[in-house]
Amino acid sequence: MPSQRPIPSSSRTGGARYRSLTDRHPTAREPLSTANTRWRRELDADLMAMGRVWQMIRFGAVRMLGEIGRQH
């Protein structure tokens, strides 16, 4: 049965992952420190999301093993 929790939304735009390499480098309008800070913030958010996914996988595996054990 699916969970009633809302699906998390991303702050990124859908086309952001398809930008060319030249678009990812800071421009004269955006200093290097700002680009580095934004990249670090996105990395931290991605790592937190990956940790959450691993936690859900772990809980699901424990529950599955519990269900199997209960049936036998």
Secondary structure, DSSP 8 states (H G I E B T S, - for coil): ----S-----SS-GGGGG--HHHHS--TTS-HHHHHHHHHHHHHHHHHHHHHHHHHHHHHHHHHHHHHHHH-
